[in-house]
Amino acid sequence: MFLRNTWYVACTPDEIADKPLGRRICNERMVFFRGPDGAVAALEDFCPHRGAPLSLGFVRDGQLVCGYHGLVMGAEGKCASMPGQRVGGFPSIRRFPAVERYGFIWVWPGDPALADPATIHHLEWADSPEWAHGGGLYHIHCDYRLMIDNLMDLTHETYVHASSIGQAEIEEAAPQTKVEGDSVVTSRFMENIMPPPFWAAALRGNGLADNVPCDRWQICRFTPPSHVMIEVGVAHAGRGGYHADAQHKASSIVVDFITPETDTSIWYFWGMARNFKPRDAQLTETIREGQGKIFGEDLEMLEAQQRNVLANPTRNLLKLNIDAGGVQSRRVLDRLIAEERQAAQAVQAVS
């Protein structure tokens, strides 16, 4: 159950640099490649000749050549040619709106007439030389909403990430959750605590002492369809916490683009953007490696959780006050999905 008339991160440009990429998104099998003008194209991953996946073919002169019998497809989804055959009358296959922006390729799995690239959230950290970003991609076998729950309640850090970003003080600081239109924000602030290993390393990376008490913050923001940006950081205690001057803190934005593959699997584009020492490539790689290990710990837990949920379909999951961020995010999604379905039904009734 997911929104369709919206933009999802489909892949990164490097994934389609040398060959077409087949990827399933929202239960739709798609193939991504670059057309003759270099712009990204997204088509149904289905050759109209014999049904082979077009992603098993190759790109020639901006056209997609099926690897089974050589049928050539244009970027708009229309058959262009085939060796020794007449294929001009073949019906076009489905084309999905796709755009390249902010270092990602985005796709719209719903009604193409509604696709407007202007509705893609502005990402300042991806557009400014004052920021650096490093990240990666995980394929995880879990419902995308379980990942949203995970990111909107960071209490689990104490246990799942005990050796990196977890600490007991997280549990002791009550989170606050509020709904802002279609967004949900959960905030947690900790004062006068020692930084955990990951943040001690970040302080050192920014030229700051790592063995002094700090103020720490986590501000998780969910926006539909399934994006979570988390402002995180530490500042030397007594310097203003979240509002401290840059010279006294190390702060970043945890980037989470969660793209449903199926009802029980996701493509998880993770990363961290920072605005201190943005040109330090080694620091970017060090942070990326550390964060990758942290998210790898989430992967194991989420897949085990999904297996349990599937094995116990009639059991209700209990909710506590720490779950408010995930609960409110699901309510926003439920409302938007219901509105989308009602609009589609209204159109069908008229036609």
C-alpha positions as CSV (number, residue, x, y, z in Angstrom):
1,M,0.0,0.0,0.0
2,F,1.8,3.1,-1.3
3,L,1.3,6.3,-3.1
4,R,1.8,6.2,-6.8
5,N,1.3,9.8,-7.9
6,T,4.5,11.0,-6.4
7,W,8.3,11.0,-7.0
8,Y,10.5,8.2,-5.7
9,V,14.3,7.9,-5.9
10,A,14.8,5.2,-8.5
11,C,18.6,5.0,-8.7
12,T,21.8,7.0,-8.9
13,P,23.4,8.2,-12.2
14,D,26.3,5.8,-11.9
15,E,23.9,2.8,-12.0
16,I,23.0,3.6,-15.6
17,A,26.4,4.8,-16.8
18,D,27.2,1.7,-18.9
19,K,24.1,-0.3,-19.3
20,P,20.4,-0.3,-18.7
21,L,19.1,-0.9,-15.2
22,G,16.2,-3.0,-14.3
23,R,14.5,-2.1,-11.1
24,R,11.1,-2.9,-9.5
25,I,9.4,0.1,-7.9
26,C,5.9,0.1,-6.3
27,N,5.4,-3.4,-7.9
28,E,6.2,-2.0,-11.4
29,R,9.1,-3.5,-13.3
30,M,11.0,-0.6,-14.9
31,V,14.1,-0.2,-17.0
32,F,16.2,3.0,-16.8
33,F,18.7,4.2,-19.4
34,R,19.8,7.4,-21.2
35,G,18.1,8.5,-24.4
36,P,19.8,10.1,-27.4
37,D,20.0,13.5,-25.8
38,G,21.5,12.1,-22.6
39,A,18.3,12.5,-20.6
40,V,17.2,9.7,-18.4
41,A,14.3,7.5,-19.7
42,A,12.2,5.0,-17.8
43,L,10.1,2.3,-19.6
44,E,8.2,-0.7,-18.7
45,D,10.7,-3.6,-18.5
46,F,8.9,-5.7,-21.0
47,C,9.7,-6.3,-24.7
48,P,6.5,-6.2,-26.7
49,H,7.8,-9.0,-29.0
50,R,8.2,-12.0,-26.6
51,G,8.1,-10.4,-23.2
52,A,11.8,-10.5,-22.3
53,P,13.1,-8.0,-19.8
54,L,14.5,-5.1,-21.8
55,S,17.0,-4.5,-19.0
56,L,18.9,-7.6,-20.2
57,G,19.7,-5.7,-23.4
58,F,21.9,-2.8,-24.2
59,V,21.8,0.8,-25.2
60,R,22.9,1.9,-28.7
61,D,22.7,5.5,-29.9
62,G,20.2,6.3,-27.1
63,Q,17.9,3.5,-27.9
64,L,17.3,0.3,-26.0
65,V,18.0,-2.9,-27.8
66,C,16.4,-6.1,-26.5
67,G,18.9,-8.7,-25.7
68,Y,16.7,-11.5,-26.9
69,H,15.9,-10.8,-30.6
70,G,17.2,-7.3,-31.1
71,L,14.0,-5.3,-31.0
72,V,14.9,-1.6,-30.7
73,M,12.9,0.7,-28.4
74,G,12.9,4.4,-28.4
75,A,13.1,6.5,-25.2
76,E,9.4,7.3,-25.5
77,G,8.4,3.6,-25.5
78,K,7.7,3.1,-29.2
79,C,9.3,0.3,-31.3
80,A,11.9,1.7,-33.6
81,S,13.2,-1.3,-35.6
82,M,14.1,-4.9,-35.5
83,P,16.5,-6.8,-37.8
84,G,14.6,-8.1,-40.9
85,Q,11.2,-7.3,-39.4
86,R,8.5,-4.7,-39.6
87,V,7.6,-3.5,-36.1
88,G,6.2,0.0,-36.8
89,G,2.7,-1.2,-35.9
90,F,3.7,-2.6,-32.5
91,P,1.9,-0.8,-29.6
92,S,4.1,1.4,-27.4
93,I,5.0,0.2,-24.0
94,R,4.5,2.2,-20.9
95,R,6.8,5.2,-20.2
96,F,7.3,6.5,-16.7
97,P,8.1,10.1,-16.1
98,A,11.7,10.4,-14.9
99,V,14.0,13.2,-14.1
100,E,17.6,13.6,-12.9
101,R,18.0,16.0,-10.0
102,Y,20.1,16.5,-6.8
103,G,22.4,13.6,-7.8
104,F,19.5,11.1,-8.0
105,I,17.2,9.8,-10.7
106,W,13.5,10.2,-9.7
107,V,10.6,8.3,-11.2
108,W,6.8,8.8,-11.1
109,P,5.0,5.4,-11.1
110,G,1.5,6.9,-11.3
111,D,-0.5,9.0,-13.8
112,P,2.0,10.7,-16.1
113,A,-0.3,13.6,-16.7
114,L,0.1,14.5,-13.0
115,A,3.9,14.4,-12.9
116,D,5.4,17.8,-12.1
117,P,9.2,17.9,-11.3
118,A,8.6,21.1,-9.4
119,T,7.0,19.0,-6.6
120,I,10.3,17.3,-5.9
121,H,11.5,18.5,-2.5
122,H,14.3,21.1,-2.6
123,L,17.5,19.6,-1.2
124,E,19.8,22.5,-0.2
125,W,22.6,20.1,0.8
126,A,22.6,18.6,-2.7
127,D,22.7,22.0,-4.4
128,S,25.3,23.9,-2.5
129,P,29.1,23.6,-2.6
130,E,29.1,24.3,1.2
131,W,27.8,20.8,1.8
132,A,29.3,17.4,1.3
133,H,27.3,14.1,0.9
134,G,28.3,10.5,1.0
135,G,25.9,7.5,0.9
136,G,24.9,4.2,-0.5
137,L,22.1,1.8,-1.3
138,Y,20.7,-1.2,0.5
139,H,18.1,-3.7,-0.7
140,I,16.1,-4.7,2.3
141,H,13.3,-7.2,2.6
142,C,10.8,-5.2,4.7
143,D,7.6,-3.1,4.3
144,Y,8.7,0.5,3.6
145,R,6.6,1.6,6.6
146,L,8.7,-0.4,9.0
147,M,11.7,1.6,7.9
148,I,9.8,4.8,8.4
149,D,8.9,3.6,11.9
150,N,12.6,2.9,12.5
151,L,13.8,6.3,11.4
152,M,11.0,8.3,13.2
153,D,11.8,6.6,16.6
154,L,15.5,6.6,17.3
155,T,15.1,4.9,20.7
156,H,16.4,1.7,19.2
157,E,19.9,3.3,18.8
158,T,20.6,2.4,22.4
159,Y,20.3,-1.3,21.6
160,V,20.8,-1.8,17.8
161,H,23.7,0.7,17.5
162,A,25.2,0.4,21.0
163,S,28.8,0.5,19.7
164,S,28.4,3.6,17.5
165,I,25.6,6.1,18.1
166,G,23.7,4.5,20.9
167,Q,23.7,5.6,24.5
168,A,21.4,5.3,27.5
169,E,20.6,9.0,27.5
170,I,18.5,8.6,24.3
171,E,15.9,6.6,26.3
172,E,15.9,9.2,29.1
173,A,15.1,12.1,26.8
174,A,11.4,12.1,25.8
175,P,10.7,12.8,22.1
176,Q,8.2,15.4,21.0
177,T,6.1,14.9,17.9
178,K,4.1,17.3,15.8
179,V,2.3,17.2,12.5
180,E,2.9,20.0,10.0
181,G,0.5,19.5,7.1
182,D,1.7,16.4,5.4
183,S,4.9,16.3,7.3
184,V,5.7,14.8,10.7
185,V,8.5,16.0,12.9
186,T,9.9,14.2,16.0
187,S,12.5,15.9,18.1
188,R,14.7,14.7,20.9
189,F,17.3,16.9,22.7
190,M,19.9,15.6,25.2
191,E,22.0,17.9,27.4
192,N,25.4,17.6,29.1
193,I,26.2,14.1,27.9
194,M,29.3,12.5,26.6
195,P,29.3,11.9,22.8
196,P,29.0,8.3,21.6
197,P,31.9,6.9,19.4
198,F,30.5,8.0,16.1
199,W,29.9,11.6,17.2
200,A,33.3,11.7,19.1
201,A,34.9,10.9,15.7
202,A,32.8,13.6,14.0
203,L,34.0,16.1,16.6
204,R,37.6,15.1,15.9
205,G,37.0,15.4,12.2
206,N,35.8,19.0,12.7
207,G,38.9,19.8,14.9
208,L,37.0,19.8,18.2
209,A,37.6,18.1,21.5
210,D,35.8,14.7,21.7
211,N,36.2,14.1,25.4
212,V,34.0,16.8,26.9
213,P,30.3,16.9,27.7
214,C,28.1,17.8,24.8
215,D,24.5,18.7,24.0
216,R,23.0,16.3,21.3
217,W,19.9,16.6,19.1
218,Q,17.9,14.4,16.7
219,I,15.2,16.1,14.6
220,C,13.4,13.6,12.3
221,R,11.2,14.9,9.5
222,F,9.0,12.6,7.5
223,T,7.6,13.9,4.1
224,P,5.5,11.8,1.7
225,P,5.8,9.5,0.1
226,S,8.6,7.9,2.2
227,H,11.4,10.4,2.8
228,V,13.0,11.0,6.2
229,M,15.6,13.7,6.8
230,I,17.1,13.7,10.2
231,E,19.0,16.7,11.6
232,V,21.6,15.3,14.0
233,G,24.6,16.6,15.8
234,V,26.5,17.4,19.0
235,A,27.8,20.7,20.4
236,H,30.1,21.3,23.3
237,A,27.8,21.8,26.3
238,G,26.8,25.3,27.2
239,R,27.4,26.6,23.7
240,G,23.7,26.7,22.6
241,G,23.1,23.1,21.6
242,Y,21.3,22.9,18.3
243,H,21.7,26.6,17.8
244,A,25.4,26.7,18.7
245,D,27.8,28.5,16.4
246,A,29.4,26.2,13.8
247,Q,32.8,26.5,15.5
248,H,31.5,24.6,18.6
249,K,29.6,21.7,17.0
250,A,29.5,18.8,14.5
251,S,26.2,18.4,12.8
252,S,24.7,16.7,9.8
253,I,21.6,15.6,8.0
254,V,20.9,11.9,7.8
255,V,19.4,11.3,4.3
256,D,16.9,8.6,3.9
257,F,15.0,7.9,0.6
258,I,12.9,4.8,1.0
259,T,11.6,3.5,-2.3
260,P,9.1,0.5,-2.1
261,E,10.1,-2.3,-4.4
262,T,7.2,-4.6,-3.4
263,D,4.8,-4.8,-0.4
264,T,7.6,-6.4,1.6
265,S,10.9,-5.1,0.1
266,I,12.5,-1.7,-0.4
267,W,15.4,0.2,-2.1
268,Y,17.0,2.2,0.7
269,F,19.1,5.1,-0.4
270,W,21.0,6.3,2.7
271,G,23.5,9.0,3.2
272,M,24.8,11.8,5.4
273,A,25.2,15.5,4.4
274,R,27.3,17.8,6.4
275,N,28.3,21.5,6.2
276,F,31.6,21.3,8.0
277,K,34.8,20.6,6.0
278,P,32.8,19.9,2.9
279,R,35.9,19.6,0.7
280,D,37.6,16.9,2.9
281,A,37.0,13.8,0.7
282,Q,38.7,11.5,3.2
283,L,36.3,12.7,6.0
284,T,33.4,12.1,3.7
285,E,34.5,8.6,3.1
286,T,35.2,7.9,6.7
287,I,31.7,9.1,7.7
288,R,30.1,7.1,4.8
289,E,31.8,3.9,5.9
290,G,30.8,4.4,9.5
291,Q,27.2,5.2,8.6
292,G,27.0,2.2,6.2
293,K,27.9,-0.1,9.1
294,I,25.2,1.5,11.3
295,F,22.5,1.0,8.6
296,G,23.7,-2.5,8.1
297,E,22.7,-3.2,11.7
298,D,19.2,-1.8,10.9
299,L,18.9,-4.1,7.9
300,E,19.3,-7.3,10.0
301,M,16.8,-6.2,12.5
302,L,14.2,-4.9,10.0
303,E,14.3,-8.1,7.9
304,A,13.9,-10.2,11.1
305,Q,11.0,-8.0,12.1
306,Q,9.3,-8.4,8.7
307,R,9.6,-12.2,8.9
308,N,7.9,-12.2,12.3
309,V,5.1,-9.9,11.2
310,L,4.4,-12.1,8.1
311,A,4.3,-15.2,10.3
312,N,1.8,-13.6,12.7
313,P,-0.6,-11.7,10.4
314,T,-3.4,-11.4,13.0
315,R,-1.3,-10.0,15.8
316,N,-1.5,-6.3,16.6
317,L,1.7,-4.3,17.2
318,L,1.6,-2.4,20.4
319,K,2.1,1.4,20.4
320,L,4.0,3.5,23.0
321,N,4.6,7.2,23.2
322,I,8.0,6.8,21.5
323,D,6.1,5.5,18.5
324,A,4.3,8.7,17.8
325,G,6.4,9.7,14.9
326,G,5.9,6.5,13.0
327,V,2.2,6.4,13.9
328,Q,1.5,9.9,12.7
329,S,3.5,9.3,9.5
330,R,1.4,6.2,8.8
331,R,-1.8,8.3,9.3
332,V,-0.6,10.9,6.8
333,L,0.2,8.1,4.3
334,D,-3.2,6.4,4.9
335,R,-5.0,9.7,4.3
336,L,-3.1,10.5,1.1
337,I,-3.5,7.0,-0.3
338,A,-7.2,7.1,0.4
339,E,-7.5,10.5,-1.3
340,E,-5.5,9.2,-4.3
341,R,-7.7,6.2,-4.7
342,Q,-10.9,8.3,-4.4
343,A,-9.7,10.6,-7.1
344,A,-8.9,7.7,-9.4
345,Q,-12.3,6.2,-8.8
346,A,-14.0,9.5,-9.6
347,V,-12.1,9.7,-12.9
348,Q,-13.1,6.2,-13.8
349,A,-16.7,6.9,-13.0
350,V,-16.8,9.9,-15.3
351,S,-15.1,8.1,-18.2
